[in-house]
Amino acid sequence: MRHAKSKLTREEILKKKRDAEKIRLARIKSDPIKLAEYQEKQKLQYLKKQEKGQRKNVEDMTPREQRITRKKMEKLFIKLQAKETALETNR
């Protein structure tokens, strides 16, 4: 007889994927050759997206797009600062 698989919630599945990705990246970062290959691959992906127009520099955007992008970046920065201060207070 087969064992019944336990049903994982969506959050549990995502957490498991994030943990696996962290482990994979840690393994890559520990090896200088693999790290260089990974960085080169990321650079090529970035350039490919930039050619397609999926990535734009701020100076290439219209003023409206610039405002929207800067507002998003500001929100992300505030969120990051809050996270860092929370980590510092827990130490």
C-alpha positions in Angstrom: 0.0 0.0 0.0 1.1 3.5 -0.7 1.5 6.1 2.0 -1.0 9.0 1.8 0.7 12.3 1.1 0.1 15.0 3.6 -1.6 18.0 2.1 0.6 21.1 2.5 -1.0 24.5 2.5 0.1 27.0 -0.1 2.2 28.9 2.5 4.0 25.7 3.5 4.8 24.9 -0.1 6.1 28.4 -0.7 8.2 28.3 2.5 9.7 25.0 1.4 10.6 26.4 -2.0 12.2 29.5 -0.5 14.3 27.3 1.9 15.4 25.1 -1.0 16.3 28.2 -3.0 18.4 29.6 -0.1 20.2 26.3 0.2 20.9 26.2 -3.6 22.2 29.8 -3.6 24.4 29.1 -0.6 25.9 26.1 -2.4 26.5 28.3 -5.4 28.1 31.2 -3.4 30.4 28.8 -1.6 32.1 27.8 -4.9 33.9 30.6 -6.8 33.5 28.9 -10.2 29.8 28.3 -9.8 29.3 31.8 -8.5 31.0 33.3 -11.6 28.8 31.2 -13.8 25.7 32.2 -11.9 26.6 35.9 -12.0 27.2 35.7 -15.8 23.9 34.0 -16.3 22.0 36.7 -14.3 23.8 39.4 -16.3 22.7 37.8 -19.6 19.1 37.5 -18.4 19.1 41.2 -17.3 20.5 42.3 -20.7 18.0 40.1 -22.5 15.1 41.6 -20.6 16.4 45.1 -21.2 16.5 44.4 -25.0 12.9 43.2 -24.9 11.9 46.4 -23.0 10.9 44.6 -19.8 13.6 46.5 -17.9 14.1 50.2 -18.3 16.5 52.7 -16.8 14.9 55.5 -14.9 16.3 58.1 -17.3 14.6 56.2 -20.2 11.2 56.4 -18.6 8.5 59.1 -19.1 8.1 61.5 -16.1 4.9 59.6 -15.1 6.7 56.2 -15.1 9.6 57.8 -13.1 7.2 59.0 -10.4 5.5 55.6 -10.2 8.8 53.7 -10.1 10.4 56.0 -7.5 7.3 55.7 -5.3 7.5 51.9 -5.5 11.3 52.0 -4.6 10.5 54.3 -1.7 7.9 51.9 -0.3 10.3 49.0 -0.7 13.1 51.0 1.0 10.8 51.9 4.0 9.8 48.2 4.3 13.5 47.1 4.2 14.4 49.6 6.9 11.6 48.5 9.1 12.7 44.9 8.7 16.3 45.7 9.6 15.3 47.7 12.7 13.1 44.8 13.8 16.1 42.5 13.4 18.4 44.8 15.4 15.9 45.1 18.2 15.7 41.3 18.4 19.4 40.9 18.9 
